[in-house]
Amino acid sequence: MENTLSQKGERASHPVALITGAAHRLGAEIARTLHREGYNIAVHFRHSRQSALTLQSELHALRDHSVTLIKADLLNIANIEDIVTHTLQTWGRLDVLINNASSFYPTHVGKITLTDWDDLVGTNLKAPLFLSQAAAPHLQQTRGCIVNIVDIHADRPLKNYPVYSIAKAGLVMLTKSLARELGPNVRVNAVAPGAILWPEHNMEDETKDYIVSRTALKRQGSSKDIARAALFLIRDAHYTSGHVLTIDGGRSLSN
């Protein structure tokens, strides 16, 4: 595990958000949104070091000493406590945990391997559980919250992605279970994106058009839509816990 600290030992006057998988895509947009709201950000990443450094530079240009980078493999559970510890060593507090990091790829029945299972369940369910457990005592102190990034396919399984769909369904139940376990001082909610960002591997334009056509709004959403939903759950939803906020343009209305 590698840790890049912005300013060790400084007690934060700003609230602090720890975001996993925050170097790019949804995680980076959530980081930008919370940073604009005055949060200091702990950006976790695994391989995307250059993207993490670019994001840190971008946000430091707006407010210095406001972003720390933490490189860690979430599949190694031994790293989990260190991620929380390094965040606390940087600013002395933790107000928000966002479990965003996710593996996503197809697993065809008949060809699913134990490696597929360990990776997809590990990143999408096991790591959020143990990271939430490690963060919980510190979130209790600040009356903070957890936001999990789930998926509409937790409820409507995506064909050829059974292990991913299972893992996200487990993350939905983890959200509800932790809401009961950590209340009343810690709220736990989730955001379920629909047609927001396309997979990093190739997807045919016809498939994209079909997905968009199934939404009520007939258009693709953006990462900003997810970031705003997360901000709402963090900043405004004071009497909401155990809830999954679906941001899918009305896709879930279709059969």
Backbone bond lengths (Angstrom), bond angles and torsions (degrees), N, CA, C in turn:
res aa  C-N    CA-C-N  psi(-1)  N-CA   C-N-CA  omega(-1)  CA-C   N-CA-C  phi
1 M - - - 1.470 - - 1.517 109.82 -
2 E 1.322 116.30 135.88 1.457 122.24 179.37 1.515 108.88 -117.94
3 N 1.310 116.19 138.93 1.452 120.28 -179.47 1.522 109.10 -126.26
4 T 1.325 117.01 131.95 1.452 122.55 175.33 1.510 107.26 -117.74
5 L 1.326 117.32 111.10 1.456 121.82 -174.36 1.509 110.21 -99.96
6 S 1.330 115.94 142.71 1.455 120.28 179.02 1.525 111.16 -81.20
7 Q 1.321 117.92 -40.40 1.457 121.59 -179.83 1.517 108.11 -163.11
8 K 1.330 117.42 98.66 1.452 121.72 -173.29 1.527 112.07 -63.48
9 G 1.326 113.29 139.95 1.450 119.69 168.01 1.509 115.65 77.93
10 E 1.305 119.19 2.99 1.465 120.64 -179.36 1.516 110.15 -82.05
11 R 1.313 116.30 123.11 1.466 121.13 177.18 1.517 109.18 -70.62
12 A 1.314 116.79 125.17 1.458 120.75 -173.40 1.517 111.97 -75.52
13 S 1.324 115.99 130.18 1.453 120.49 167.65 1.524 109.57 -88.93
14 H 1.323 115.84 -15.77 1.455 122.05 176.32 1.525 109.42 -96.64
15 P 1.324 118.38 150.10 1.466 119.66 171.55 1.526 109.77 -64.59
16 V 1.325 115.70 158.33 1.467 121.44 -172.70 1.522 109.90 -123.18
17 A 1.335 116.17 132.32 1.464 122.31 176.61 1.518 109.31 -119.97
18 L 1.313 116.37 129.66 1.463 123.61 173.73 1.528 107.45 -102.58
19 I 1.335 116.72 122.21 1.457 122.04 -176.28 1.520 108.94 -123.91
20 T 1.320 117.36 122.28 1.457 119.93 177.65 1.530 109.79 -85.31
21 G 1.340 114.82 147.68 1.457 119.57 -178.65 1.509 112.85 59.01
22 A 1.341 116.41 43.13 1.467 120.89 -169.28 1.516 114.02 -99.92
23 A 1.331 118.56 8.55 1.464 120.04 -175.26 1.523 112.94 -75.29
24 H 1.327 117.14 -26.21 1.464 119.34 -177.69 1.524 109.91 -155.08
25 R 1.328 116.21 178.66 1.447 124.41 177.07 1.542 111.69 53.59
26 L 1.317 118.24 -136.61 1.464 121.10 -174.53 1.517 112.61 -58.46
27 G 1.330 116.48 -43.40 1.458 120.00 -176.95 1.513 112.84 -60.46
28 A 1.336 116.54 -41.29 1.460 120.31 -179.71 1.529 110.98 -67.18
29 E 1.334 117.56 -38.50 1.462 119.86 179.24 1.533 111.07 -67.64
30 I 1.328 116.73 -37.65 1.464 119.56 175.08 1.519 110.05 -63.76
31 A 1.324 116.69 -41.11 1.467 120.58 178.29 1.526 111.02 -60.22
32 R 1.328 117.14 -44.78 1.475 120.47 179.19 1.531 110.90 -61.93
33 T 1.320 115.52 -42.99 1.467 119.82 -177.46 1.524 111.48 -64.35
34 L 1.328 117.13 -46.57 1.465 119.95 180.00 1.525 111.01 -68.83
35 H 1.327 117.11 -34.59 1.460 120.43 178.03 1.532 110.25 -62.26
36 R 1.325 116.93 -41.38 1.472 120.00 176.96 1.517 111.95 -62.55
37 E 1.343 116.32 -27.02 1.462 120.97 178.49 1.525 112.43 -84.18
38 G 1.329 117.17 3.74 1.460 120.76 175.85 1.508 115.85 99.32
39 Y 1.325 117.39 7.62 1.465 120.70 179.52 1.515 111.32 -81.24
40 N 1.326 115.89 143.12 1.446 121.17 161.07 1.530 107.46 -82.76
41 I 1.336 116.56 144.42 1.454 120.60 -170.25 1.525 111.08 -121.56
42 A 1.334 116.31 128.46 1.459 122.35 167.91 1.523 106.90 -97.46
43 V 1.311 116.61 110.10 1.461 123.29 -176.47 1.522 108.90 -94.74
44 H 1.326 116.55 108.36 1.462 119.82 174.46 1.527 109.48 -88.40
45 F 1.339 116.05 141.50 1.455 121.26 174.22 1.520 108.36 -148.33
46 R 1.326 115.71 163.24 1.463 120.23 177.14 1.521 110.90 -111.05
47 H 1.334 117.84 -61.19 1.463 121.81 -177.74 1.525 113.03 -110.38
48 S 1.316 118.06 -20.35 1.469 121.59 -168.82 1.524 111.94 -87.58
49 R 1.317 116.32 58.35 1.459 120.53 -175.53 1.534 111.90 -62.80
50 Q 1.335 117.45 -45.43 1.458 119.41 -177.09 1.513 111.24 -64.65
51 S 1.324 116.41 -40.36 1.473 119.40 177.18 1.523 110.95 -63.52
52 A 1.341 116.46 -37.87 1.465 120.35 178.46 1.527 110.84 -65.25
53 L 1.320 116.98 -42.61 1.468 120.75 178.55 1.523 111.51 -64.58
54 T 1.330 116.26 -39.05 1.466 120.30 178.14 1.525 110.50 -63.84
55 L 1.324 117.05 -43.54 1.463 120.84 177.92 1.526 110.60 -63.74
56 Q 1.318 117.22 -43.31 1.460 120.38 178.72 1.524 111.04 -59.44
57 S 1.329 117.13 -44.53 1.469 120.98 179.36 1.528 110.93 -62.89
58 E 1.322 115.78 -42.07 1.471 120.79 178.65 1.522 111.39 -59.10
59 L 1.331 116.92 -45.67 1.461 120.52 -176.99 1.523 111.89 -77.69
60 H 1.337 117.51 -32.15 1.467 119.59 176.80 1.527 111.33 -67.93
61 A 1.322 117.36 -26.65 1.463 119.84 176.20 1.523 111.10 -65.60
62 L 1.325 115.88 -23.93 1.466 121.10 177.86 1.524 112.01 -90.60
63 R 1.345 116.61 -36.94 1.466 121.52 179.82 1.519 108.24 -155.84
64 D 1.313 116.31 113.60 1.463 120.78 -174.45 1.529 111.30 -69.09
65 H 1.335 115.57 154.92 1.467 123.02 177.06 1.536 111.55 55.07
66 S 1.323 116.81 40.56 1.469 120.47 -176.23 1.526 112.80 -118.28
67 V 1.333 117.07 -1.85 1.462 120.95 -177.73 1.517 110.06 -137.46
68 T 1.315 115.87 131.50 1.460 121.20 172.63 1.526 108.57 -120.22
69 L 1.318 116.37 146.28 1.456 122.21 -178.95 1.519 110.11 -108.46
70 I 1.319 115.97 135.96 1.465 121.50 178.82 1.522 108.63 -131.03
71 K 1.324 115.81 114.85 1.465 121.78 178.02 1.521 108.81 -94.99
72 A 1.329 116.40 124.15 1.464 119.57 -179.27 1.514 109.94 -161.73
73 D 1.324 115.72 148.94 1.459 122.79 173.96 1.522 108.08 -93.12
74 L 1.322 117.51 112.81 1.457 121.44 -176.74 1.522 112.54 -68.65
75 L 1.340 117.33 -17.06 1.461 119.41 177.88 1.523 111.65 -72.80
76 N 1.319 116.72 -17.49 1.462 121.90 174.81 1.527 107.23 -93.59
77 I 1.321 115.96 98.44 1.466 120.92 -174.34 1.525 111.95 -60.52
78 A 1.319 116.93 -23.99 1.465 120.14 177.80 1.527 111.35 -61.66
79 N 1.345 118.13 -22.07 1.466 121.17 179.70 1.530 113.30 -79.09
80 I 1.322 116.50 -17.87 1.467 119.77 -169.16 1.524 112.28 -60.68
81 E 1.313 116.64 -50.21 1.467 119.77 -179.76 1.528 110.96 -60.27
82 D 1.345 116.60 -36.76 1.465 119.97 -178.17 1.522 111.82 -66.14
83 I 1.342 117.67 -34.17 1.466 120.27 178.98 1.522 110.02 -61.36
84 V 1.319 116.25 -45.67 1.467 120.39 179.12 1.529 110.24 -68.32
85 T 1.331 116.52 -43.12 1.466 120.75 -178.86 1.521 111.53 -59.09
86 H 1.325 117.32 -44.52 1.464 120.23 -178.67 1.518 112.17 -67.76
87 T 1.322 116.62 -33.08 1.461 119.31 174.92 1.524 110.20 -63.67
88 L 1.315 116.25 -44.24 1.470 120.48 179.82 1.519 111.42 -68.24
89 Q 1.327 118.09 -36.18 1.457 120.51 178.46 1.526 111.64 -65.70
90 T 1.324 116.44 -27.53 1.462 120.16 179.86 1.515 111.55 -75.96
91 W 1.347 117.67 -47.10 1.461 120.42 -171.81 1.514 114.56 -128.10
92 G 1.323 118.53 -8.77 1.456 120.12 174.16 1.507 115.64 80.34
93 R 1.345 117.75 8.61 1.458 119.78 -179.94 1.523 109.23 -157.72
94 L 1.339 114.99 164.44 1.457 121.77 174.01 1.522 107.84 -145.90
95 D 1.327 116.12 124.10 1.461 121.28 -176.77 1.525 113.37 -110.89
96 V 1.315 117.02 -30.37 1.461 121.33 -175.35 1.530 109.47 -141.30
97 L 1.318 115.78 134.12 1.464 122.30 169.90 1.519 107.48 -117.10
98 I 1.333 116.14 127.11 1.464 120.89 175.73 1.521 108.22 -118.39
99 N 1.324 115.41 111.95 1.468 121.74 177.89 1.524 108.17 -87.12
100 N 1.334 115.21 93.83 1.456 121.77 -174.46 1.525 113.03 -110.93
101 A 1.333 118.07 -29.84 1.469 121.14 -175.62 1.523 111.04 -56.96
102 S 1.332 115.76 138.56 1.459 119.16 -173.56 1.521 110.63 -156.90
103 S 1.317 116.22 138.40 1.460 121.65 166.71 1.527 107.88 -95.34
104 F 1.341 115.99 143.87 1.466 120.78 -177.25 1.513 109.49 -148.43
105 Y 1.303 116.33 114.74 1.467 121.50 174.64 1.528 108.04 -165.91
106 P 1.344 117.56 159.09 1.464 120.31 -176.95 1.517 112.78 -71.97
107 T 1.320 115.79 149.39 1.468 123.10 173.86 1.526 107.05 -137.12
108 H 1.314 116.91 103.70 1.455 121.99 -175.62 1.522 110.34 -80.61
109 V 1.324 116.26 129.98 1.459 120.66 179.45 1.527 109.07 -57.81
110 G 1.315 115.31 133.07 1.457 121.99 -174.44 1.508 112.24 102.46
111 K 1.356 115.56 -19.30 1.462 120.37 -179.86 1.524 112.39 -126.92
112 I 1.341 116.58 9.67 1.465 119.98 179.88 1.524 109.45 -70.52
113 T 1.339 115.99 134.10 1.464 120.99 179.91 1.517 110.16 -110.34
114 L 1.311 115.54 163.71 1.465 120.32 175.93 1.523 110.44 -63.04
115 T 1.322 116.61 -33.30 1.466 120.24 176.67 1.522 110.84 -62.55
116 D 1.345 116.99 -43.19 1.467 120.58 176.13 1.527 110.62 -57.54
117 W 1.328 114.99 -48.05 1.468 120.00 -178.79 1.526 111.32 -60.93
118 D 1.323 116.46 -49.02 1.474 120.25 -177.07 1.522 110.95 -62.51
119 D 1.324 117.60 -37.85 1.462 120.84 -178.10 1.526 111.21 -72.47
120 L 1.318 117.27 -51.75 1.466 120.91 -175.20 1.519 112.56 -69.45
121 V 1.327 116.98 -43.57 1.465 119.68 176.90 1.526 109.91 -72.85
122 G 1.319 116.17 -34.78 1.460 119.56 -179.44 1.510 113.17 -63.02
123 T 1.339 117.42 -47.26 1.465 119.63 -177.81 1.522 112.45 -78.24
124 N 1.329 117.33 -36.57 1.459 120.99 -172.87 1.524 114.71 -88.99
125 L 1.330 117.69 -17.05 1.469 119.75 -176.03 1.530 113.18 -136.31
126 K 1.327 116.75 -52.80 1.461 119.66 -175.87 1.523 111.87 -63.24
127 A 1.324 117.35 -49.06 1.470 120.21 -179.64 1.527 112.17 -62.72
128 P 1.352 120.29 -44.87 1.468 118.97 176.14 1.527 113.43 -58.59
129 L 1.340 117.20 -37.14 1.465 119.50 177.86 1.516 111.14 -61.95
130 F 1.317 117.18 -52.59 1.457 120.05 -174.62 1.524 112.19 -73.33
131 L 1.332 117.39 -30.43 1.461 118.77 175.76 1.529 110.59 -70.82
132 S 1.319 116.55 -39.93 1.469 119.74 176.06 1.518 110.93 -62.64
133 Q 1.313 116.65 -40.16 1.464 121.11 178.68 1.524 111.18 -62.52
134 A 1.344 116.23 -42.10 1.458 119.94 179.68 1.527 111.76 -69.21
135 A 1.330 116.32 -34.15 1.464 120.23 -177.29 1.520 113.17 -82.30
136 A 1.321 117.31 -22.70 1.464 121.55 -170.44 1.533 114.80 -53.25
137 P 1.344 120.05 -47.23 1.472 118.26 -178.63 1.528 112.91 -60.31
138 H 1.307 117.00 -33.41 1.464 121.38 -178.68 1.526 110.86 -79.31
139 L 1.322 117.13 -34.80 1.462 120.36 174.02 1.529 111.19 -68.12
140 Q 1.321 116.64 -32.17 1.465 119.85 175.31 1.524 110.31 -60.06
141 Q 1.316 116.77 -40.07 1.469 120.96 -177.15 1.521 112.21 -66.02
142 T 1.335 117.02 -33.33 1.463 120.42 -177.93 1.525 112.85 -100.85
143 R 1.356 116.05 3.05 1.464 121.02 -173.58 1.529 109.31 51.96
144 G 1.320 113.82 50.18 1.452 121.31 -174.85 1.517 112.94 -88.30
145 C 1.328 115.21 -160.10 1.451 119.29 -177.06 1.522 111.59 -151.61
146 I 1.323 114.41 163.35 1.463 123.41 176.19 1.524 107.66 -120.95
147 V 1.327 115.90 136.11 1.459 121.63 172.83 1.518 107.94 -124.24
148 N 1.316 116.33 121.10 1.460 121.85 177.13 1.529 109.59 -100.59
149 I 1.324 116.20 136.70 1.456 120.37 175.94 1.524 107.12 -94.33
150 V 1.326 115.23 109.08 1.459 120.66 -177.00 1.537 108.38 -103.16
151 D 1.317 118.94 -135.51 1.460 120.72 -174.97 1.523 106.98 -168.33
152 I 1.330 117.15 147.37 1.458 118.47 175.17 1.533 110.69 -63.02
153 H 1.339 116.85 -20.33 1.466 120.12 179.95 1.525 112.57 -79.75
154 A 1.316 117.23 0.66 1.466 119.60 167.78 1.519 110.43 -68.30
155 D 1.327 115.60 -26.91 1.466 121.52 -179.75 1.523 111.90 -104.81
156 R 1.326 116.20 -32.45 1.461 122.34 -178.65 1.523 107.40 -121.71
157 P 1.342 118.52 93.25 1.458 120.98 -171.47 1.524 113.07 -56.49
158 L 1.321 114.87 137.16 1.457 121.90 179.48 1.525 109.07 -85.51
159 K 1.330 116.74 125.94 1.458 120.62 -178.12 1.527 110.34 -59.47
160 N 1.312 115.15 136.07 1.467 125.31 -179.70 1.531 113.02 75.90
161 Y 1.339 116.93 5.46 1.469 120.80 178.15 1.537 109.93 -126.79
162 P 1.331 119.17 49.99 1.469 119.33 -173.98 1.523 113.54 -64.55
163 V 1.318 118.46 -41.16 1.464 119.87 -176.67 1.532 110.30 -68.69
164 Y 1.320 117.08 -42.20 1.463 120.68 176.38 1.527 110.50 -60.08
165 S 1.338 116.46 -46.84 1.467 120.44 -178.92 1.522 111.11 -61.96
166 I 1.334 116.99 -40.90 1.463 121.73 177.58 1.528 110.67 -61.81
167 A 1.324 116.05 -44.80 1.468 120.06 -178.24 1.526 111.37 -63.28
168 K 1.340 116.98 -41.95 1.461 119.74 179.73 1.527 111.06 -69.47
169 A 1.337 116.92 -34.26 1.463 119.08 174.92 1.524 110.23 -62.77
170 G 1.321 116.26 -39.52 1.460 119.78 175.72 1.511 112.00 -63.05
171 L 1.339 117.18 -36.07 1.464 120.62 179.36 1.526 111.23 -67.67
172 V 1.331 116.93 -33.34 1.468 119.85 174.04 1.526 110.16 -62.35
173 M 1.321 116.90 -46.61 1.464 119.34 179.09 1.521 111.18 -67.05
174 L 1.329 117.46 -34.85 1.466 120.09 175.25 1.525 109.88 -60.66
175 T 1.328 117.02 -41.38 1.468 121.33 178.02 1.520 110.85 -57.01
176 K 1.321 116.06 -48.35 1.461 120.31 -178.25 1.530 111.63 -69.15
177 S 1.324 116.30 -39.69 1.468 119.95 180.00 1.522 111.40 -65.26
178 L 1.344 116.64 -44.45 1.465 119.64 -179.76 1.526 111.30 -67.34
179 A 1.328 116.60 -31.88 1.468 118.70 176.70 1.523 110.86 -59.62
180 R 1.322 116.74 -38.26 1.465 120.35 177.00 1.517 111.29 -74.21
181 E 1.321 116.55 -42.36 1.463 120.50 -174.72 1.524 112.76 -70.26
182 L 1.339 117.13 -35.46 1.467 120.39 -171.97 1.526 113.68 -100.71
183 G 1.344 117.49 -7.22 1.460 118.79 175.22 1.519 110.37 -68.26
184 P 1.319 118.34 156.33 1.461 127.02 8.27 1.523 115.05 -91.91
185 N 1.332 118.10 -6.47 1.461 119.27 -170.85 1.524 114.62 -85.77
186 V 1.330 117.61 -20.10 1.462 120.89 -178.99 1.519 109.23 -123.24
187 R 1.326 116.49 124.35 1.462 121.07 174.77 1.530 109.15 -91.02
188 V 1.327 116.47 142.83 1.463 121.71 179.65 1.522 108.61 -132.07
189 N 1.324 116.24 120.58 1.459 122.00 -179.75 1.523 109.81 -137.69
190 A 1.321 116.03 177.65 1.461 120.49 -179.13 1.516 110.29 -142.90
191 V 1.328 114.99 155.64 1.460 122.85 172.14 1.522 107.14 -116.86
192 A 1.343 116.05 131.29 1.465 121.54 179.58 1.523 109.34 -112.65
193 P 1.338 118.00 100.40 1.468 120.14 178.74 1.526 111.79 -73.95
194 G 1.328 114.51 150.50 1.459 121.03 170.69 1.514 109.28 -107.90
195 A 1.343 117.57 -120.21 1.468 121.97 -178.39 1.527 109.26 -80.21
196 I 1.314 115.35 83.84 1.467 121.63 -176.63 1.524 110.39 -111.97
197 L 1.315 116.85 -71.27 1.461 122.07 177.66 1.519 108.44 -116.87
198 W 1.315 116.86 137.53 1.452 119.80 177.11 1.519 109.77 -76.15
199 P 1.335 117.74 154.03 1.471 120.86 177.70 1.524 110.67 -56.15
200 E 1.338 115.50 152.10 1.463 120.08 -179.77 1.515 111.71 -69.33
201 H 1.355 117.95 -25.22 1.457 119.08 172.99 1.528 108.92 -80.82
202 N 1.310 116.60 162.27 1.465 121.57 -172.51 1.522 112.20 -61.13
203 M 1.324 114.63 139.02 1.455 121.29 172.86 1.526 107.00 -134.68
204 E 1.315 116.92 132.90 1.453 121.16 -177.60 1.529 111.28 -65.84
205 D 1.327 115.74 146.60 1.457 120.81 -179.26 1.520 111.30 -61.00
206 E 1.333 116.72 -35.13 1.459 119.72 179.12 1.529 111.19 -62.23
207 T 1.327 115.91 -38.38 1.464 120.14 178.01 1.523 110.58 -66.16
208 K 1.325 117.07 -43.03 1.461 121.27 178.14 1.529 110.53 -60.55
209 D 1.339 115.93 -45.49 1.469 120.18 -179.31 1.525 110.85 -62.09
210 Y 1.334 116.02 -38.93 1.468 119.60 179.78 1.525 110.47 -64.87
211 I 1.324 116.53 -43.94 1.469 120.48 -179.64 1.522 110.42 -60.70
212 V 1.332 116.77 -45.91 1.460 120.89 -179.85 1.526 110.61 -64.25
213 S 1.331 116.92 -37.18 1.464 120.60 -179.34 1.521 112.40 -63.99
214 R 1.332 116.89 -22.23 1.460 121.32 -179.14 1.524 112.61 -83.21
215 T 1.328 117.54 -6.43 1.459 119.91 178.28 1.524 110.20 -86.46
216 A 1.315 116.14 153.14 1.464 120.15 177.17 1.524 111.70 -69.63
217 L 1.342 116.55 -30.17 1.462 120.70 -177.30 1.522 113.05 -87.81
218 K 1.352 117.33 -9.69 1.469 122.63 175.84 1.521 113.27 57.46
219 R 1.301 115.86 35.50 1.472 120.05 175.54 1.511 109.94 -155.01
220 Q 1.313 115.65 157.50 1.453 121.66 178.06 1.525 109.91 -79.88
221 G 1.315 115.78 141.81 1.459 120.36 173.82 1.519 110.95 -82.23
222 S 1.318 116.16 -175.93 1.465 121.00 -179.56 1.522 109.70 -133.23
223 S 1.321 115.52 166.39 1.462 120.70 177.72 1.522 111.20 -61.07
224 K 1.330 117.03 -27.49 1.467 120.16 177.89 1.527 111.00 -63.83
225 D 1.339 117.51 -33.31 1.456 120.32 177.83 1.525 111.07 -62.56
226 I 1.326 116.62 -39.44 1.462 120.86 179.02 1.523 110.37 -70.98
227 A 1.327 116.56 -41.79 1.461 120.44 179.76 1.526 111.43 -62.03
228 R 1.346 116.00 -40.51 1.465 119.16 178.44 1.525 111.19 -66.97
229 A 1.325 116.71 -35.61 1.465 119.95 177.45 1.525 110.68 -65.63
230 A 1.329 116.56 -43.12 1.462 119.89 177.22 1.525 110.92 -61.78
231 L 1.329 116.52 -42.60 1.466 120.58 178.83 1.523 110.62 -61.23
232 F 1.321 117.40 -41.77 1.465 120.40 177.69 1.524 110.93 -58.53
233 L 1.331 117.14 -46.68 1.467 120.02 -179.02 1.524 111.65 -65.17
234 I 1.310 116.84 -32.54 1.467 121.01 -179.48 1.522 111.43 -78.65
235 R 1.314 116.84 -48.93 1.469 121.51 -169.09 1.517 114.66 -91.68
236 D 1.340 116.75 -35.50 1.461 119.73 -168.05 1.522 114.89 -113.46
237 A 1.318 118.06 -23.67 1.476 120.50 -171.75 1.528 110.97 -90.35
238 H 1.328 115.76 63.63 1.460 120.67 -171.94 1.525 113.35 -69.10
239 Y 1.332 117.15 -21.40 1.461 120.42 -179.07 1.533 110.68 -113.97
240 T 1.321 115.43 30.63 1.464 121.23 -178.82 1.517 109.86 -124.40
241 S 1.324 116.35 124.69 1.462 121.02 175.42 1.524 108.59 -151.64
242 G 1.320 116.10 143.29 1.452 121.28 -177.85 1.523 113.02 78.40
243 H 1.321 117.09 19.13 1.464 122.00 -175.11 1.526 110.84 -105.67
244 V 1.335 116.04 144.40 1.462 122.34 173.07 1.525 107.87 -109.62
245 L 1.319 116.15 115.25 1.463 122.22 -179.39 1.529 108.46 -93.36
246 T 1.311 116.53 112.50 1.468 122.05 -176.10 1.524 110.63 -88.85
247 I 1.332 115.85 125.07 1.463 122.66 179.69 1.527 106.59 -120.95
248 D 1.335 115.90 85.03 1.470 119.33 -172.06 1.519 113.64 -135.97
249 G 1.325 117.99 14.51 1.458 120.14 178.75 1.514 113.75 63.30
250 G 1.335 116.42 19.98 1.455 120.52 -178.64 1.519 113.90 86.01
251 R 1.338 117.31 15.47 1.473 120.13 -179.94 1.520 111.45 -60.75
252 S 1.325 116.92 -36.23 1.469 120.10 -175.99 1.529 113.14 -69.35
253 L 1.335 117.10 -6.47 1.457 120.34 176.48 1.527 111.80 -79.25
254 S 1.345 116.26 -18.71 1.466 120.58 -176.71 1.514 110.72 -85.85
255 N 1.316 116.76 153.16 1.450 121.61 176.28 1.525 110.67 -74.76
